[in-house]
């Protein structure tokens, strides 16, 4: 997804936000977890393969979440994806454009990210 497509999707979703007065929080949590699970692991892998410092990225995500900077976290994910040419799902962009959904998707992303960061085993490759 190009920057232009992201902006167009955000603007369209922002128009729809006014129509969303009530929402099912449990269903929104489930959707956020499913969506996050579909892209966090491949994105993490793409960043690692490009030799980015995963400890620093993880610390930054935690700091943004802990300071309730949910918008910063979800937009930081866009920047990370763009840095490695990873295409985020369109539904991610639509979801982060709706204000009540942002903390929910932020929480789902951080949860998946921390889980993967804690459980991933990085093996050094010997070069002969």
N, C-alpha and C positions, 0 to 999 in steps of 0.2 A: 504494500500500500504506500503510495507516494505521499509526500507532505500535503500536496494539493488535495488528494483524496481524503486524507485524515481531516483536514480543515472543513471540507465539504460535508463529511459525515458528522463532524462535531456540530456544525451549524444546523444541519437538518435535525439532528437529535435534540438540540437545544430547543427548537421549535416545538418538538413533541413533548418536551418536559412539562410544559404548561398543561398538557392533557392528563398527566399522571398526577392525580391528587392523592390517591391511595394505592398501596401496593402490598402484596403478600411478602412479608419479610422473610419467612421461611423459604418460600419459593425463590426469592431473589438470592438468598444465601446459597441455595443449591445450585442455581445457575452460575453464580460467581465462582463457586468451587469447581464446577465442571469446566468452565471456560478457563480458569486459571490453570487447572491441571492439564489442559490441552496444550498450553504454550509455555509455561514456566520452565519445564524440564528441557525442552529443545532450545529455548532461548538461553538458559544457563549454559548448556553445552556449547552453543555457538559462541558465547562470550568467552568461555574457557578456552576453546580451540583457537581463539584470536589472542590468546595470551593476556587477557585482561585480569587484573587483580581481583579475584572473586571475594576475598576476605574484605577488601575495602568497599566493594559494591554492596556486599551483604550488610556491613556496618552502616553504610549510608541509608539503605532501605530501612533498617531497624530504627535509626535515628529519626527519619522522617515519620515513620509510623508512630513511634513513641511520643513525638511532639505533635501528634494529630495533624500532620501535614499530609493528609491523604491525597490531595490534588498533586502535591509535589511527587509523591510516590508513583501515582499512576502515570504522570507525565515523564518521570524519570525512566519508567519502563519503555515508553515510546522512544526516548533518546537512546537507550541501550539497544533496543531492537534496530533502530536506524543505524547505529554504529556498526552493526554486523550484517546489515541488509536482511534482517529477519522480518517476515510479514506477520503482523499481529492480526488476529481475527477481526473482521468488521464489527462483530458484536461487542468486542472489547471497546472499540471507539464509541459505539452507540451507548454502551452502558456507562462509560465514564462521563458522558455529557449530561447525565441525569443526576442532579445533585444528591438525592438521598441514596443513590447506589454507590457513590464514590467510596465511602468508608467500608462498605461491604466488600467491594472488589479489592480494595486495598488490603483488607484483612486476609482475604483468600490468597492473594498473591504472596504476601509475606509468609503466611503459614506454609504454602507449598515451597517457597524459596528456601526458608529455614530448614524444612524437612530434607530437601534435596541437598542443601549445603552440608548439613550434618551427616548425611548418609552416603554422600558420594565419595568414592575412593579414587583418588587421583594417583595413577601409577606413572612413574617416570619411565620414559622410553630410552633405552640405551642406543646410542648411535655408534656404529662401528666405523 
